[in-house]
């Protein structure tokens, strides 16, 4: 690095509140990660070309960005974007809509659309993400699948975090209609699944139970690897546009990609029987949807680098991190176990202090709807709740693990992690030798 630039950079970090000791500790970690970062750059380049090719194949043009309102009949931009998603995910069809409010909504939609009273769904990846517990009916909630006579069972993972194939085979029954696989760890300290691992369990299911729908919750995983779960046999792949594929520009929305008949069911459930995909105006968000998708591989690259940097920092300091600095990445989430509520809170306060929006706000735990404990969330984001932007959250309960994700650029992610370390050292939770 040019000596003059380096000194000015150090000065700028100091003005932002980062001590020289914290900065130099971070620089040592970053130097160790140079080779890892080169591999991540290559994955991003591959996925960038994949997105561009899909847009070219779908013949995206400026007409796609025009405003559509009312019923949304013949919304050319909306329909073309769904072709782009189908091309990227190599599926028969896709549903990509601003009317899908978040990832939980997209998953609830896919489940409710394709399950009927008397059907059973099974999670083969153990406990699902907290907000799905009320969707399913594990925790009582109005409108849950349980209220509509849809039953649920789960197969816990083995002690090493892998799929329990023997128990899965014993658990599936004649009324089992769908199995769901959550790619990311959620609020758990298990490893996230690779696309290859997901492919193994899908092949296992298809060989023994070919009529059972295999659905993958792909949240936080898009563009982290060269393949997506739909490339290894998933019937449905579901995610949120305010996570990876929105590239930080999508202001709302979700997607479901998969088999044409299953997507058709989702469209009828989202709008109305008889209307399906024909209605649902894009209301002027198409340019952001397209441009966010175009930027997504590069944005995800920055987030993955940030996650690895966080792992390197806190692993070096002796904390348990999942995954480790050297492990391959399958999503953008980095878990760090602090063992105390104070560690989690200080980390989140560091992320907030590094934000471009609401940096002066101090996050505190609160009883957030959909969760079974107090939760702290830090996200000074341009899009509310966008977890592709620099953010962190954690349930305030043992093992007191924080879940860090996002960063629209690697440079911002780096600053955020250094600020967490600064807050933790100031509080005496962490000591840098």
N, C-alpha and C positions, 0 to 999 in steps of 0.2 A: 504494500500500500504506500502511496506517496506520503512522505513524512509530514508535509504541510497539511494534507487532507486529514491524516490520522489525528494530528494534534487538534485540529478544528472540530473533528468528530468527538473526540474526548471532551472537549470544552462544551460542546452542545449537549452531550449526555449529562455532564456535570450541572449545567444550567437547568436541565430537566429533573434533577434530583437524584441521579445515579452516581454513587460514590466511585472513586477510582478503583477501589478494591473489588467492588461488584462488577464493574466494567471489565477489568483485567481477567477476572475469573471467567466471565462469559466469553471473552475472546479466546481463551485457551480451549474451551469446549468447542467453539465454532471452528477453530483450526483443525481439531480432531475429526470434524464431520465433513471435511471437504470432499472426500471420495463418495460418501453417502449422498451428498447433495448433487453430485454429478449424475448419479443414477436417477434421482428424482427428476432432474432436468430432462433426462431422456424419456421418462414415462410421460411427462407433461407434453413433450414435443409430439410423441406418438398420439396422445389423446387430442391434442390441438388439431392435428391433421385429420383425425377421425371426425371431429366436429365440423371442420370446414368442408370435408368431403360430403357429409350428410346434408349440409346446407346447400351445397352446389347440386347434389342429386335431386333435392326437393325443389330446386329452382327458386330459391328465396330471392325476392326483389323488393323494391321500395314500397310496392303496394301492400306488402305484408305488414307494414308499420302503421297503416291508416286506422283512424278511430272507428270503432263499431259500437253501436248502442242498441237499446231495445231488445228485441228477441235475439238478435245476433245471427239471423239467417244469412247464409253465404258469407260468413266472416272468413275471408280468404287467408288472412294472417294467422288466425287461430288454427284453421284446418291444415295449413302448410306446416306450422310449427309441430303439430302432432305427427306429421309425416317425418319431420326431422328427428324427433325423439324415437320413433319406430326404427329409423335407419341407424341411429347411434346405438340403440340397445338390441338391434337385430331381432325385432319382434314383429308380429303381424299388424299390431295397431298400438295406439297410445292415446291416453286422455290427459291433456295438459291444460289446466284451467285456473284462472284467478278465483273462481268460485270454490275451489278447494283451499281451505283457509290455512292449513298447516300439515305437518307430517302425520300427526295423530288422526286428523280428519281424513287424509288420504287412505290411511290403513283401515280406519273404521268403515269408510266407503267401500273399499275393496272386499272387506269381510262381509258386510251387510248385503252387498250386491250379489254375492256368490254363495251365500249360505241360506238355508231355509229351515223352518221349524222342524226339529227332529234330527238335523245334521249335527255332526260333531267336528270341532276343530282341535288340533293338537299343536302345541308349541314343542318342537323337538330340540330347542336350544335353551330349555329351562325357563325361568321366570322372564316374562316380557318386560319392556320398559314401563315405568310406573303409570304413565297416563293411559296405557292400554288396559290396565287392570279394571278400570271402570267401564271401558268400552266392552270388554269381554263379560264383565259381571263378577270377576274375582272379588272386587269390592263393590258393594251395592251402589247402583246408580240408575237414575231414570233413563230408559231407552237403551239399556245394555242388551247385548246379544242374548244374555241369559233370560231376560224378560220375554224374548221372542222364541224361547224354546230351543236355543242353540247351546249345546253343551261344550264344555272345555276340559281338556286334560293337558298335562305337560310331562315331558320326559326330561329330567334333570341331566345335566352334563356330567361326565365322569370327573374324577378328582383332578385330572390334568387339563380340564377344560375342553375335552374333545367330545364328539357325539357318541352317545351310548346306542350303537346300532342294534345290539341284542334286545334291549328294552323297547326301542322304537318298534321293532318288528312285532313284539308281543302286545304292544299297546294299541296298534291300529286295529279297528273293528269295522264291520260292514257299514256302519253309519258314519264312519270318518270320511268327511268330504274334503277337508283341507288341512294341510300342515303348514305352519308358518315358521320361518327361520329369521331370526334377528341378527343381522350381520354385525352390528356394532355392540359394544359391551353395555351401553346404557349406564344406569347407576349400579353397575356391578364391577367387580375387580377381576372378572374372567378376561381372557384374551378375546379380541375381536376375530371374526372368522375371515379367512382368505376366500377368494372366489373359488379356488381349487377345493378347499374343504367343503364349501357349500355345494359344489358340483358332485362331490362324493356322496353326500347325503341325498341329493336329488336323484342321482343314478340308482342308489340303493332303493329309494322309494319307487321309482319308475319300473324297476325290474320286478318288484314284488306287488306293488299296488298302483298299476298304471293309470287308474281312473282318479286317483287322489290329486287334487290341485296342490302344487307346490308354490307358495308365495314367499317372497323375500322382502323383509323390511331393509331397504337399501340406504336408509338415512345415514349420512356422514361418510358413505363409502364411494360415491360416484367419482370416477376419474383418478382414484388413488392407485389403481392397478391398470394393466393393459386391457383386462376383460371386465365385464359386468356379469352379475348372476344369470341374466337371461342368455348369455353366451354358453352357459353350462347346464341349460335345461329348465330354468325357472319358468313357470307358467305366468306368474305375475311378479313384477318388480315395482316397488312403491317407494316414493320419496317426496321430499319437500323442496320447493324452489327457493326458500330462504335459507337453505343449506347449500351444499356443493353446486348443484347444477344451475342455480340462479346467479352465480358469479358475483354476488353482492349487489346486483342491480335490480333483480326481481323484487317488487315490493310486497308480494303475496304469492300464494299459489302452491300447487302440488302436482305430481304426475303419477300415473299408473301406466306401465307398459307391459304388453304381454299378448296372450292369445286373443284373437279377434272376438270370439264369443264371450269371453270373460270381460273384456273391455266394454263390449256392448252392454253387458249387465251393469257395469259400473256407471256408464253414461245414463242409463235409464234410472238408476238409483239417484244419481246426482241431480238430474233435472226432473223428468216425469216419464212414466210409461207412455209410449207413443211419440215422445219428443227426442229423448236421448241426446246424441251429439249435435243435433241440428240447431239447438238453441244454446244460449249462454254467451252473451257478447263479451268481447275482450276489453272494452272500456278504456282503450288507449294505452294498455300496458305492453303491447306486443313488442315495441322496440326494445324495452328493457328486458323482456323475456329472451328475445333473440340475442341481444348484445351481451347479456349476462351469461347465456349459454356459451357464446363464442369465447368469452373471457374465462369461463369456469376452469379449464385445465390449468391455466396459469395461476389463477387464484388458489386452486386446490394445492398446487405445488408450493406456494408460500405457506399455506396452512400446515402442510405435512412437514416442511422444514422447521416450522415453529414448534410442532409437536416433538420432533426429534431433539431439537435444542432444549426444550423443557425437560425431556427425559434425561439428557446428558447432564444438565445442571443439577437436577435433584438426585439422580442416581449417584453422582460424584459426592454429594453431600450425605449419602447414606440412607436416603429414603427409598421405600419400595415404589417402583414405577412400573406401570403396565401400559404398553410394552416397554422393553428396555431400549436403550439408545441404539443397540446393534440389531434388534429384531426388525424383520420386514414389516411394512405398514399396510394395513387393510382398511383403515379409516383415518379420519383426521383427529380423533380423540386421544388425548393423553391423560391417563389417570396417575395421580400422585397421592400416596397415602401419608398423611401427616400424623395420624393417631390422636390428634386433638382438634377440638372445634376452633381454637384460636389459630392454628396453622391454616386451616381451610379458609377462615374469614380473612386473615391477612393476605393470603394469596389472591382471593377475589378482589380485595380492596386495591391490590397492586395492579390488577388487570384494569379495573375501573379508572385508576389514576393515569393510566397510559392511553385512555380512549380519546378520540378526537371529539366526541360528543359526550356531554355530562361528566367530564373528567373530575369535576369538583364535587360530585355526589359520592357519598360513602355508603356502599351496599351493606345491608344488614339482613340476617335470616328472617323469614316470615312464613306464615302458613299459606303457601301458594296452592290454589285449587288443583286437584288431580294428583297430589302427592300425600304420602302417609306420615311425613315429618316436616318440620320446618326446612326450608330450602333457601340458600343464598345464591343469587345470580348477579353476575357482573357483565355488563354489555353496554358500553357507550357506543351504540350502533346507529348508522344512518337509517336502517330498517329495524323497527322494533322487534326484538327477539331473534334477530338473524344470527344464527350460530355458525355461519361461514365468516362472519366478522369476528374480530378478536373478542372472545368471551370465555367465561368460566362459570361453572355452577356446581353445587354440591348439596346433598342432603345432610342435615346436621344430625348425624347418627354414626355409630361405629361402622366401618373402621376409620371414619373421618377422612374420606378420600375426596379430592377435588378433581373435576373433569374439565380439562382445558381443551378448547378447540378454536379453530378459525384464525383469522388474520388475512385481510385482503391482499397484503403484501408480506413477504418474508421480513422486510425491514421493520414493519410495524409489529409483527409477531415477536421479533427479537427484542424490541423495546419493551413490549408488554411483559415478557418473561424476566427481563432484567429488573423491571419495576416490582414484580412479585418478590424477587430475591431481596431487593432493597427494603421492602416493607417487612419482610420476615426477619431480616438482620436487625432492623431498627427495633423490632419488638422482642428481640432476644430469642426467637424461636429457632433461628439458624445462626451458626457461627462459621464464618469463612476463615480457614487457617491461613 
